[in-house]
Amino acid sequence: MKKLLFIFLCLVQFQALSQSKIVWMTNGDEFFEKEDYYNALINYQLVLNDTAAINEKVIPYEIQITNQKLAKKLKEIDSKSVSLSDYVSHQIAVCHLKTFDYKKAEEFLKQTSESSGYPDDRFYYANVLKNNKKYDEAIEQFEAFIRSGNESDTLVRTAELLMKGCYYAKNEGSIKLDVDVTLADTSVFNNGTASFAASYFGNEDRLMFTSARENGVILDIEQKSEYLCDIYWTERKSGEEWGPAKNFGRPLNSAQHDGASAVNNTNVIYYTRWSDENQKNKSIYLARMQNFKFFEAYKLGPQVNVEGYKSQQPFVSMDGKTLFFSSDRPGGNGGFDIWKIALDSLGQVVGEPKNLGYPINTESDEVTPFYHEASSTLFFSSNGFNTIGGLDIFKSSFDTESESYGQPENLGLPINSSYDDAYLVWDSKLKYGYFSSDREPCENGHCYDIYEVNNAPIRIHLEGIAYDALTEKILPETSLTFKDVDGIMESFTLTTDSKGYYEKTLKSGQEIFIKAQKKKYFADAEVVNTKKITESTNLIQDFYLNPIPQDDIEIEGIEYDFDSDKLRPASMEILDRLFDFLELNQNLVVEINSHTDCRGSDTYNQKLSARRAKSCVDYLLSKGVPKDRLTSKGYGESEPNFLKDKDKQAVLDDEGNRILLTESYINSIESKDEQEILHQYNRRTSFKVVGEDFQVISK
């Protein structure tokens, strides 16, 4: 009887335990569907072990990635032949991935990657191995996944890309030895369970950032502010010390999570707000500030925030006219993309947002945009390129002329790590900056800390060679004059060596006009812009100088009214270009001359040509050319032009002499139309160099 009672009690306990597991799994699925991965994790762990979840706590982790590759609803176990253990282990692995605990995710993915029920888990297993700096093992698993014949082309392409990231991480060239990264002051910035998203606030001696710590804003006494994100600010004291962090308080901060903020130039703040209860919605809010006090914030409209999607991590351009943000809204490339939208003078959004598109956005996630105005460079984080692991920080130069971005470049170690690295901001000179990373483990999971970065000194080495533009022979002893376009640096001169070579170290943030000059040659000039250079660089700038010809140089297109020396507007435009040429070659003295055809009397043609040449000189004098540099002369019909082919080269007779367009030669042509064309060749304005030693007197 006692034996039967024992068996009955065991059956009751077993049934109760089974029912509990069903309840825990059902609860876990419901939390998972709501993207509440922490509570889902607790319930799934209870299915396997009811003591495993006791110490789990919700750690604030504002950054969101979509993991688009996890699109299949694998939790529908009735559609797959998988065991309950495999299903729960898979769900636990995904929860660890979503909460960025890669070490725990590795443990469970190792098990499920070997299960036939979840073939994609080998991909995720390879990726967490990469996150955990096990690059050789990760490469092995990526290769196995690619060879497995997986049906998802997108996932295979991603595996190939992530595998390249493993090789990049193993390459010594990915390490920037002169970059110094340190954990920011723990008493100011990293005093709490999570701190991230530092951004400049008004000037470079004031920062605001997001943090979850004690004594934050709470409305419910049951809430714990150390698990709730608020926006704080701090100001640099004398030297390099930062003052105590100050909570902005209400109404900017709320009973929800508030973070990832940016301020425009008229005291308008944009920031992200979200709640633990509704993880599927994340929105950007706007608040106005006066004397460090904020008015009630409100959510931006549907141009930025789309219901059921996430918009986050705003950044405002220096002129306050553009809002950058990250969103998984419809119309993107996949996952989170970086978007931008115009702002009016009051900070309100105008028009429709624009996706930055290729090459910035990928099928994966691009987040935390920061646009550095001085260098025209976009910094952002992505897991869609050759990442060392997780989110890496990339940069892309913006070409203002073509309005396009260059191919993103990984910033490498030590800024990037095998975990998530984001929210990079720089000072105006790219010397100091701040970013956020979860590279160091924290209690009960992974959370962001704020790091300081001291950038490597930017060394710009310029070199080149001076050549004869016609023969491409080197030109030794060519004089190079360097002039700062902004007028900050004093001008200086270099001379090429016996091999026509020169070199010079330049500073970043400059726009340098360089003019190359040599006797018997016209000058050549180029502008070297170092304002967009964000790391040490070698630049090559060669110069090609054209020899000064002995003959006149025709000024094509000079036109006058009939029987007049009055310049037409088109002629003035051409003379404007000649003025620019004379400004570049300020040492030259030139003669402007005019010629007529042979029709009309010699005396009349002589006087008309002299007046026309003088009108050109007078126009150049009116633009500021010193009168000692210009002479004018009319040649009438006394110096006929020579015949040229379609390439404007002289046509030679049988004896090798140039054919002059004399009156007798023109009259020998039967066609009247061709005669008129040849007469037009003779009606010309030209110039020739008559001196090279004019001295410009500086004022």
KOLNU-240998 format. One line per field, with one value per residue (C-alpha): residue number from 1; x negated, y negated, z negated. Coordinates in Angstrom, 2 decimals. Layout:
N
n (NUM_...) $
px (X_...) $
py (Y_...) $
pz (Z_...) $
END
This chain:
699
n (1_2_3_4_5_6_7_8_9_10_11_12_13_14_15_16_17_18_19_20_21_22_23_24_25_26_27_28_29_30_31_32_33_34_35_36_37_38_39_40_41_42_43_44_45_46_47_48_49_50_51_52_53_54_55_56_57_58_59_60_61_62_63_64_65_66_67_68_69_70_71_72_73_74_75_76_77_78_79_80_81_82_83_84_85_86_87_88_89_90_91_92_93_94_95_96_97_98_99_100_101_102_103_104_105_106_107_108_109_110_111_112_113_114_115_116_117_118_119_120_121_122_123_124_125_126_127_128_129_130_131_132_133_134_135_136_137_138_139_140_141_142_143_144_145_146_147_148_149_150_151_152_153_154_155_156_157_158_159_160_161_162_163_164_165_166_167_168_169_170_171_172_173_174_175_176_177_178_179_180_181_182_183_184_185_186_187_188_189_190_191_192_193_194_195_196_197_198_199_200_201_202_203_204_205_206_207_208_209_210_211_212_213_214_215_216_217_218_219_220_221_222_223_224_225_226_227_228_229_230_231_232_233_234_235_236_237_238_239_240_241_242_243_244_245_246_247_248_249_250_251_252_253_254_255_256_257_258_259_260_261_262_263_264_265_266_267_268_269_270_271_272_273_274_275_276_277_278_279_280_281_282_283_284_285_286_287_288_289_290_291_292_293_294_295_296_297_298_299_300_301_302_303_304_305_306_307_308_309_310_311_312_313_314_315_316_317_318_319_320_321_322_323_324_325_326_327_328_329_330_331_332_333_334_335_336_337_338_339_340_341_342_343_344_345_346_347_348_349_350_351_352_353_354_355_356_357_358_359_360_361_362_363_364_365_366_367_368_369_370_371_372_373_374_375_376_377_378_379_380_381_382_383_384_385_386_387_388_389_390_391_392_393_394_395_396_397_398_399_400_401_402_403_404_405_406_407_408_409_410_411_412_413_414_415_416_417_418_419_420_421_422_423_424_425_426_427_428_429_430_431_432_433_434_435_436_437_438_439_440_441_442_443_444_445_446_447_448_449_450_451_452_453_454_455_456_457_458_459_460_461_462_463_464_465_466_467_468_469_470_471_472_473_474_475_476_477_478_479_480_481_482_483_484_485_486_487_488_489_490_491_492_493_494_495_496_497_498_499_500_501_502_503_504_505_506_507_508_509_510_511_512_513_514_515_516_517_518_519_520_521_522_523_524_525_526_527_528_529_530_531_532_533_534_535_536_537_538_539_540_541_542_543_544_545_546_547_548_549_550_551_552_553_554_555_556_557_558_559_560_561_562_563_564_565_566_567_568_569_570_571_572_573_574_575_576_577_578_579_580_581_582_583_584_585_586_587_588_589_590_591_592_593_594_595_596_597_598_599_600_601_602_603_604_605_606_607_608_609_610_611_612_613_614_615_616_617_618_619_620_621_622_623_624_625_626_627_628_629_630_631_632_633_634_635_636_637_638_639_640_641_642_643_644_645_646_647_648_649_650_651_652_653_654_655_656_657_658_659_660_661_662_663_664_665_666_667_668_669_670_671_672_673_674_675_676_677_678_679_680_681_682_683_684_685_686_687_688_689_690_691_692_693_694_695_696_697_698_699) $
px (0.00_-2.81_-4.53_-1.41_-1.02_-4.63_-4.11_-0.94_-2.68_-5.54_-3.07_-1.32_-4.65_-5.71_-2.43_-2.74_-6.30_-5.28_-2.47_-4.92_-7.29_-4.46_-3.51_-7.12_-7.62_-4.34_-5.32_-8.75_-7.22_-4.93_-7.79_-9.91_-7.18_-7.12_-10.94_-11.26_-14.21_-15.23_-11.93_-11.76_-15.20_-14.14_-11.16_-13.06_-15.78_-13.15_-12.07_-15.56_-16.47_-14.27_-17.30_-19.09_-17.09_-17.10_-19.94_-18.85_-18.34_-17.42_-20.51_-19.82_-21.26_-19.93_-21.53_-19.23_-20.09_-17.51_-19.25_-17.28_-18.80_-16.68_-13.56_-12.22_-9.86_-11.69_-9.73_-6.85_-8.13_-5.06_-6.26_-9.70_-10.93_-12.96_-13.09_-11.79_-15.35_-16.67_-13.85_-14.35_-18.15_-17.74_-15.40_-17.81_-20.67_-18.67_-17.80_-21.49_-22.23_-19.54_-20.94_-24.50_-25.83_-27.98_-29.78_-26.51_-25.15_-28.20_-27.43_-23.91_-24.62_-27.37_-24.66_-21.93_-24.34_-24.82_-21.05_-19.34_-16.37_-18.22_-20.73_-21.11_-22.44_-25.83_-25.98_-25.14_-27.57_-30.35_-29.40_-29.52_-32.87_-33.98_-32.53_-34.50_-37.74_-37.98_-38.68_-40.20_-37.28_-34.85_-36.42_-36.10_-32.41_-31.66_-33.27_-31.24_-28.05_-28.85_-29.57_-26.35_-24.24_-22.04_-18.99_-19.40_-21.63_-21.55_-22.83_-25.59_-26.69_-26.70_-28.78_-31.34_-31.49_-31.80_-34.53_-36.47_-36.10_-37.83_-40.81_-40.76_-40.86_-43.81_-45.71_-48.23_-47.33_-43.97_-45.70_-46.21_-49.23_-49.14_-45.48_-44.97_-41.69_-40.89_-37.80_-36.26_-36.15_-34.01_-32.94_-31.50_-30.60_-30.61_-28.95_-26.03_-24.84_-25.18_-26.56_-26.69_-26.03_-28.28_-27.77_-28.94_-26.53_-27.04_-30.86_-33.66_-34.02_-30.49_-29.16_-25.81_-25.39_-22.98_-23.32_-21.34_-22.36_-21.02_-19.09_-17.66_-14.17_-11.46_-7.72_-6.93_-8.55_-8.84_-11.10_-14.86_-16.60_-19.81_-17.98_-16.39_-18.22_-18.30_-20.19_-23.00_-25.48_-28.89_-31.26_-35.03_-36.74_-40.20_-42.67_-41.09_-38.85_-35.14_-32.68_-30.00_-27.36_-24.03_-20.67_-18.58_-15.56_-11.95_-10.30_-13.19_-13.74_-10.70_-9.65_-10.69_-14.17_-15.56_-18.86_-20.99_-20.60_-21.82_-21.43_-21.15_-22.51_-19.32_-18.87_-16.62_-17.36_-16.46_-16.63_-15.39_-12.65_-11.52_-10.01_-10.61_-6.91_-6.90_-10.26_-8.88_-8.44_-11.31_-10.84_-12.74_-11.46_-12.05_-12.34_-13.24_-15.64_-16.07_-18.77_-19.30_-15.58_-13.40_-9.84_-7.66_-8.98_-6.90_-7.35_-8.31_-5.77_-5.53_-8.27_-10.65_-8.67_-6.66_-4.29_-5.50_-9.11_-12.11_-13.67_-16.63_-20.04_-19.50_-22.38_-22.07_-24.45_-26.48_-24.32_-21.17_-19.65_-19.86_-18.76_-20.46_-18.93_-18.80_-15.60_-14.27_-11.30_-9.99_-11.84_-15.34_-17.97_-17.23_-17.71_-18.49_-19.52_-20.80_-18.40_-18.43_-15.73_-15.79_-15.11_-13.73_-14.97_-12.77_-14.13_-11.01_-11.39_-10.64_-9.72_-10.36_-13.37_-16.06_-17.81_-21.58_-21.61_-24.67_-27.47_-26.48_-23.46_-23.51_-21.17_-22.31_-22.36_-23.82_-23.35_-24.66_-25.49_-27.89_-28.84_-32.17_-31.78_-35.45_-36.50_-33.14_-33.20_-30.34_-31.15_-28.68_-28.47_-27.56_-27.55_-27.25_-30.87_-34.20_-33.65_-36.03_-32.90_-29.44_-29.00_-32.18_-32.71_-33.28_-33.95_-32.99_-34.09_-31.41_-32.16_-30.32_-30.57_-29.04_-27.02_-28.06_-29.75_-32.91_-33.34_-33.17_-36.44_-36.79_-38.55_-40.30_-41.66_-41.73_-38.63_-36.77_-36.63_-35.01_-31.92_-29.71_-31.33_-29.23_-28.36_-31.71_-32.01_-35.12_-36.22_-36.63_-40.29_-39.82_-42.21_-39.98_-36.73_-34.34_-32.60_-30.64_-31.45_-30.36_-33.80_-34.11_-31.60_-29.34_-27.23_-24.52_-25.37_-26.92_-26.31_-27.85_-30.63_-31.94_-35.53_-37.85_-39.96_-43.11_-43.62_-46.98_-48.77_-47.74_-50.88_-50.43_-53.43_-53.26_-55.65_-55.87_-57.93_-57.95_-57.82_-57.97_-54.35_-55.36_-58.34_-57.66_-61.29_-61.95_-62.46_-65.09_-65.20_-61.52_-60.24_-57.14_-55.25_-52.89_-50.06_-47.37_-43.99_-42.58_-45.54_-46.48_-49.85_-52.59_-53.55_-56.84_-58.82_-60.53_-62.75_-62.79_-66.08_-68.24_-65.66_-62.73_-61.54_-60.13_-58.54_-56.87_-54.97_-51.59_-49.10_-45.51_-42.71_-44.40_-43.74_-47.07_-47.51_-50.79_-52.28_-55.18_-57.38_-60.50_-62.25_-60.98_-57.86_-54.32_-53.39_-51.30_-49.23_-47.19_-45.24_-45.94_-43.12_-43.90_-40.63_-39.01_-41.98_-41.25_-44.39_-48.07_-48.34_-50.89_-49.88_-51.40_-51.06_-53.06_-53.32_-53.42_-54.78_-54.31_-57.24_-56.70_-56.48_-58.36_-55.29_-52.20_-49.51_-46.15_-43.31_-40.49_-37.01_-37.79_-35.03_-34.31_-31.41_-31.77_-34.34_-34.73_-37.16_-34.32_-34.58_-31.56_-30.41_-31.75_-35.16_-35.15_-34.52_-37.57_-39.70_-38.59_-40.28_-43.38_-43.31_-43.33_-46.28_-48.17_-47.39_-48.96_-51.97_-52.55_-56.18_-55.32_-55.17_-53.01_-52.15_-48.52_-48.37_-45.64_-45.64_-43.31_-42.85_-44.27_-41.09_-41.00_-43.86_-47.06_-46.67_-43.07_-43.84_-46.83_-44.84_-41.86_-44.08_-45.91_-42.60_-41.38_-44.58_-44.36_-40.74_-41.91_-44.69_-42.32_-39.93_-42.70_-43.97_-40.45_-40.59_-43.80_-46.69_-49.64_-50.16_-53.89_-52.97_-50.96_-51.69_-49.44_-50.29_-48.34_-49.88_-47.13_-47.67_-51.48_-51.80_-49.49_-48.68_-49.86_-47.73_-46.76_-45.25_-42.27_-44.60_-45.78_-49.23_-51.09_-50.72_-54.10_-54.92_-57.14_-60.27_-59.14_-58.17_-54.94_-52.36_-51.47_-47.96_-49.10_-46.72_-48.13_-47.74_-44.15_-43.27_-44.67_-41.86_-38.93_-36.15_-34.92_-33.66_-37.11_-38.69_-36.43_-37.47_-41.15_-40.54_-38.94_-42.11_-44.03_-41.56_-42.83_-43.94_-46.89_-49.57_-53.22_-55.58_-58.09_-59.52_-59.73_-61.16_-58.29_-58.44_-55.17_-55.29_-53.41_-51.17) $
py (0.00_-2.40_-1.52_-2.34_-5.64_-6.55_-5.80_-7.89_-10.84_-10.61_-10.66_-13.70_-15.49_-14.54_-15.82_-19.03_-19.47_-18.85_-21.36_-23.88_-23.38_-23.99_-27.18_-28.38_-27.61_-29.32_-32.37_-32.34_-32.28_-35.19_-37.29_-36.33_-37.51_-40.86_-41.08_-40.97_-38.62_-38.89_-37.58_-35.07_-33.84_-33.40_-31.26_-29.16_-28.51_-27.37_-24.73_-23.26_-24.12_-26.02_-27.39_-28.76_-31.99_-33.14_-35.65_-37.05_-40.84_-43.23_-45.19_-48.33_-47.92_-50.68_-49.64_-47.53_-45.28_-43.46_-40.18_-39.93_-36.51_-35.25_-35.81_-32.27_-31.63_-28.54_-28.42_-26.70_-23.30_-21.42_-22.20_-20.74_-17.43_-18.79_-17.74_-19.96_-20.21_-21.38_-23.88_-25.42_-25.44_-27.21_-29.80_-30.36_-30.80_-33.40_-35.24_-35.35_-36.67_-39.33_-40.34_-40.27_-37.63_-35.85_-33.54_-31.98_-31.97_-29.96_-27.25_-26.64_-27.21_-24.60_-22.11_-23.25_-23.77_-20.01_-19.44_-18.83_-20.85_-24.18_-24.20_-28.02_-27.74_-26.77_-30.27_-31.86_-29.56_-30.70_-34.31_-34.04_-32.28_-35.38_-37.59_-35.59_-36.13_-32.49_-33.47_-30.22_-28.19_-30.73_-30.45_-26.68_-26.90_-29.56_-27.35_-24.36_-26.41_-27.67_-24.10_-22.80_-23.99_-26.27_-27.50_-31.13_-32.96_-36.03_-34.08_-32.49_-35.93_-37.20_-34.23_-34.97_-38.60_-37.80_-35.28_-38.06_-40.00_-37.14_-37.39_-41.17_-40.80_-38.38_-40.79_-42.95_-45.79_-46.14_-47.35_-51.11_-51.23_-54.97_-55.04_-55.07_-53.83_-54.09_-53.60_-56.98_-58.20_-55.72_-58.33_-60.57_-58.52_-54.84_-54.99_-52.60_-49.48_-51.00_-54.20_-55.08_-57.63_-60.52_-63.61_-67.20_-69.62_-73.25_-73.03_-70.50_-71.09_-69.86_-66.35_-64.70_-60.96_-58.19_-56.21_-53.84_-54.44_-55.10_-58.31_-58.55_-59.71_-57.23_-57.66_-54.25_-53.45_-49.84_-50.89_-50.77_-53.64_-51.64_-49.70_-52.78_-54.99_-58.77_-61.58_-63.23_-66.00_-67.03_-69.93_-69.90_-71.69_-73.24_-70.92_-67.67_-66.76_-66.43_-67.71_-65.53_-64.07_-65.89_-64.37_-66.64_-65.59_-65.85_-66.41_-65.47_-62.22_-60.08_-56.79_-55.16_-54.80_-58.09_-58.23_-58.62_-62.38_-65.22_-69.01_-71.44_-74.97_-76.55_-74.53_-71.86_-68.32_-65.14_-61.83_-58.24_-57.03_-53.43_-51.17_-47.62_-46.86_-47.63_-46.74_-46.86_-50.63_-53.02_-56.67_-59.93_-62.82_-66.57_-68.92_-72.60_-73.94_-77.27_-77.79_-74.03_-73.52_-71.65_-72.04_-68.94_-66.68_-65.34_-62.55_-63.48_-62.72_-59.83_-61.30_-59.98_-57.60_-54.84_-52.89_-49.35_-50.17_-51.63_-55.04_-55.89_-57.52_-61.02_-63.27_-66.89_-68.51_-71.50_-73.98_-72.49_-71.78_-67.97_-65.24_-61.85_-58.82_-55.02_-53.12_-49.75_-51.50_-50.22_-51.27_-50.52_-48.07_-45.63_-45.74_-49.17_-51.81_-55.35_-58.03_-61.81_-64.47_-68.27_-70.56_-74.08_-77.03_-75.94_-72.40_-70.85_-68.10_-69.14_-66.90_-63.19_-61.26_-60.02_-56.70_-57.16_-54.05_-52.33_-52.10_-53.09_-50.84_-47.06_-44.12_-44.10_-46.95_-50.46_-52.56_-55.50_-58.07_-60.95_-63.40_-65.19_-68.53_-69.58_-66.41_-65.73_-62.21_-60.04_-57.75_-54.97_-51.41_-48.34_-44.56_-44.36_-44.87_-43.26_-43.50_-42.27_-41.11_-42.43_-46.09_-47.84_-51.55_-52.59_-55.86_-57.08_-60.32_-62.48_-64.12_-67.44_-67.84_-64.48_-64.32_-60.72_-58.66_-56.65_-52.98_-52.54_-51.77_-49.84_-51.88_-48.73_-47.84_-49.14_-51.26_-48.18_-44.89_-41.50_-42.85_-45.84_-49.26_-52.29_-55.96_-57.40_-61.20_-63.30_-66.80_-69.24_-68.30_-64.51_-64.40_-63.27_-61.36_-59.11_-55.88_-53.12_-49.43_-46.32_-44.71_-44.31_-41.99_-43.39_-41.71_-39.45_-40.15_-42.73_-46.45_-49.53_-51.61_-54.91_-54.97_-57.84_-57.65_-59.66_-59.53_-58.86_-62.01_-62.53_-62.67_-63.77_-63.25_-65.05_-64.26_-64.60_-65.35_-68.31_-67.40_-69.07_-68.67_-68.03_-65.70_-64.40_-64.98_-65.83_-69.48_-70.01_-73.26_-73.97_-76.46_-75.43_-78.08_-76.85_-79.17_-78.46_-79.26_-80.16_-82.45_-80.74_-79.28_-81.54_-80.96_-79.22_-77.99_-74.69_-73.75_-70.37_-68.48_-67.28_-64.55_-66.97_-65.54_-67.33_-66.28_-68.08_-67.17_-68.90_-69.30_-68.12_-70.64_-72.74_-73.69_-74.46_-76.16_-75.05_-76.81_-75.34_-77.77_-77.54_-79.80_-79.42_-77.60_-78.55_-77.83_-74.86_-74.82_-72.43_-72.58_-69.95_-69.66_-67.89_-68.82_-65.49_-63.36_-61.44_-59.31_-59.36_-59.48_-59.67_-62.05_-62.33_-65.56_-65.93_-69.09_-69.42_-72.70_-73.76_-75.44_-79.08_-79.08_-81.53_-82.16_-84.09_-82.25_-82.85_-83.90_-82.06_-83.54_-87.26_-89.09_-92.74_-94.62_-95.22_-97.89_-98.53_-97.98_-97.39_-94.03_-91.78_-90.05_-86.71_-88.29_-89.57_-86.05_-84.81_-87.68_-86.74_-83.38_-85.17_-87.27_-84.07_-82.82_-86.08_-85.86_-82.40_-83.58_-86.87_-87.08_-87.33_-90.48_-89.98_-91.77_-91.68_-92.02_-92.14_-91.22_-91.84_-90.18_-91.67_-93.36_-97.12_-99.60_-98.94_-102.15_-101.45_-97.87_-98.99_-101.54_-99.21_-96.39_-98.77_-99.97_-96.39_-95.28_-98.31_-97.50_-94.07_-95.61_-98.22_-95.47_-93.53_-96.71_-97.34_-93.95_-94.84_-93.63_-96.05_-98.22_-97.38_-93.81_-94.64_-96.20_-96.34_-96.38_-96.30_-94.45_-95.03_-92.61_-92.59_-89.19_-86.66_-83.53_-80.10_-77.23_-74.64_-71.18_-69.96_-69.33_-72.94_-71.87_-73.82_-72.48_-72.29_-72.65_-70.29_-71.98_-71.69_-75.33_-76.56_-77.80_-81.45_-82.71_-85.53_-87.35_-85.52_-82.11_-82.79_-84.07_-80.83_-78.88_-78.40_-78.14_-81.52_-79.88_-78.42_-81.81_-83.41_-80.80_-81.57_-85.32_-84.62_-82.79_-86.00_-88.11_-87.16_-88.40_-86.77_-87.32_-86.51_-86.55_-89.39_-89.14_-86.76_-88.92_-91.09_-91.48_-91.50_-94.03_-92.75_-95.26) $
pz (0.00_-0.90_2.35_4.37_2.51_3.30_6.98_7.01_5.38_7.87_10.78_9.34_8.91_12.44_13.90_11.88_13.05_16.68_16.39_14.90_17.80_20.25_18.41_18.32_22.00_22.94_20.90_22.49_25.97_25.13_23.78_26.79_29.17_27.35_27.72_23.93_24.11_20.47_19.14_21.99_20.95_17.33_18.29_20.81_18.26_15.78_18.27_18.16_14.59_12.17_10.31_13.37_13.64_10.03_10.50_13.88_13.94_16.72_17.75_19.84_23.32_25.55_28.80_30.94_33.82_35.84_36.57_39.77_40.31_37.38_39.43_39.28_36.38_35.25_32.00_33.79_32.77_34.05_37.60_36.95_35.68_32.81_29.21_26.44_25.14_28.52_28.91_25.48_25.89_29.23_27.71_24.83_27.31_29.26_26.03_25.12_28.61_28.27_24.86_26.20_23.82_26.38_23.98_22.78_26.34_27.44_24.89_26.19_29.89_29.79_28.86_31.28_34.22_34.26_34.35_37.67_36.47_36.59_39.48_39.31_35.77_37.16_38.67_35.30_33.54_35.88_35.24_31.43_31.71_33.60_30.85_28.33_30.30_31.37_34.95_36.21_34.85_36.26_39.74_39.54_38.63_41.27_43.92_42.73_42.91_46.43_47.60_46.03_48.96_46.89_48.77_47.66_50.15_47.92_44.94_47.02_48.31_44.74_43.62_46.33_45.24_41.53_42.31_44.04_40.80_38.97_41.30_40.89_37.11_37.38_39.66_37.81_40.15_38.41_35.25_34.98_32.69_32.04_30.98_27.22_25.73_22.01_19.88_19.06_15.46_13.52_10.97_13.71_16.77_15.88_12.49_12.92_14.68_18.14_19.71_23.39_26.16_25.13_27.31_27.24_25.65_26.65_26.80_26.51_22.77_22.09_22.69_22.24_22.11_21.19_18.00_15.79_12.18_8.73_7.96_11.44_12.37_11.30_10.80_9.36_6.02_7.14_10.02_9.64_11.37_11.76_14.49_16.10_18.59_18.06_19.79_17.80_18.50_17.23_17.79_17.98_15.11_15.26_16.89_18.03_15.11_15.61_13.05_11.41_13.69_13.41_14.25_16.49_14.44_15.47_17.85_20.17_18.33_17.66_16.10_19.38_20.84_22.19_24.02_27.16_27.43_29.65_29.41_32.31_32.29_30.92_27.71_29.15_27.99_29.87_28.03_27.99_25.66_25.15_22.52_21.34_21.79_25.52_27.02_30.56_30.43_30.03_30.91_31.24_29.13_29.27_26.30_26.05_23.45_21.69_19.06_18.75_18.07_20.54_21.62_22.02_24.76_27.63_30.13_33.68_36.39_38.85_41.05_38.38_36.14_37.82_35.57_34.95_35.92_34.15_34.78_32.59_32.07_33.52_34.54_35.73_38.21_37.03_38.96_37.44_40.85_40.97_38.58_38.98_37.30_37.41_38.12_39.26_40.90_44.25_47.38_46.12_47.29_44.47_40.72_39.31_41.84_41.44_42.63_42.78_42.88_43.17_40.20_40.31_38.23_35.31_35.33_36.86_39.46_43.04_45.96_46.15_44.83_47.20_46.84_47.18_49.35_50.80_49.77_46.20_45.64_46.05_45.52_41.91_39.36_39.52_36.40_34.27_37.00_36.32_39.08_38.59_40.35_40.60_42.42_44.17_42.74_41.53_38.61_37.83_36.53_38.56_38.44_42.21_43.32_42.42_38.69_36.02_34.19_33.40_34.28_35.45_36.03_39.64_41.43_44.87_46.55_48.14_51.49_51.46_55.26_56.20_52.95_52.44_49.73_50.18_49.32_45.52_43.76_40.49_37.78_36.57_33.16_30.45_31.13_32.36_30.50_30.90_29.13_29.95_30.46_31.30_30.61_31.69_31.54_32.24_31.40_34.30_34.86_34.70_31.78_28.92_28.92_27.05_27.92_26.22_26.00_24.13_24.44_20.68_18.97_16.29_13.65_15.10_18.72_20.98_20.92_22.41_20.91_22.23_23.47_24.29_27.42_28.07_31.80_33.37_34.57_38.16_40.30_43.89_46.16_49.51_52.34_56.08_59.18_61.61_65.32_68.71_69.87_73.50_73.13_69.58_68.72_65.09_64.18_61.49_59.50_60.00_57.45_55.44_53.50_50.75_49.70_47.09_48.65_45.21_44.49_41.21_42.19_43.55_47.17_47.96_50.96_51.78_54.73_56.44_56.31_59.20_59.91_59.93_56.59_53.56_50.24_47.37_44.19_43.96_41.12_41.18_41.53_44.22_47.82_49.51_52.90_54.50_57.53_59.53_61.52_63.63_66.14_69.72_68.51_67.70_64.09_62.98_59.81_57.68_54.41_51.74_49.21_45.93_44.22_45.05_44.03_40.84_40.52_41.46_45.23_48.05_50.84_54.30_56.27_59.47_61.57_65.37_66.75_70.37_72.15_73.16_76.99_79.20_81.35_80.45_78.54_80.12_77.82_79.51_79.50_79.17_81.09_81.84_83.33_87.08_87.92_84.18_81.32_78.81_77.07_77.11_73.84_75.10_75.56_71.99_70.70_72.62_71.31_67.79_68.32_69.59_66.42_64.33_66.35_65.73_62.01_61.94_63.92_62.12_63.25_66.95_69.09_72.16_75.35_76.50_80.25_82.87_86.54_89.47_92.82_96.00_97.15_96.73_96.78_94.84_92.87_91.87_90.84_88.82_86.83_86.30_85.01_82.66_81.16_80.74_78.98_76.69_75.79_74.57_72.50_71.04_69.96_68.21_66.54_65.22_63.50_61.69_63.82_63.30_66.37_66.44_67.30_70.41_73.80_76.85_80.52_83.75_86.67_89.21_92.10_91.82_90.06_91.67_89.75_90.86_92.09_89.45_89.62_87.57_84.60_84.82_85.96_88.67_92.21_93.98_97.67_99.66_98.29_94.66_94.22_92.68_95.17_94.51_95.26_97.54_99.86_102.85_101.19_100.18_103.66_105.12_103.40_105.76_103.17_101.90_98.70_97.98_98.76_96.15_93.55_94.22_93.95_90.55_89.45_90.06_88.06_84.62_81.22_79.53_76.93_76.53_73.58_73.78_70.26_67.26_64.49_63.33_59.54_57.64_54.81_51.77_50.06) $
END
